[in-house]
């Protein structure tokens, strides 16, 4: 978790692109722990500490809101 926090902080400071691995639950199947891992690449636009989400803008200009609890991994691009 500390490594992920450091990567996120550095990406915010220098506006570096990052790739998040995010767990996307599929609750209609076999329960809340069923889902898939998706990749989201882009720049971190904003961190909302109250809602515990990251606002990431991808290369197409689309906004992605990622919950802290759903982040499986993060790496610099």
Secondary structure, 3 states (H helix, E strand, C coil): CHHHHHHHHHHHHHCCCEEEEEEEECCCCCCCCCEEEEEEEEEEEEEECCCCEEEEECCCCCEEEEEHHHEEEEEEC
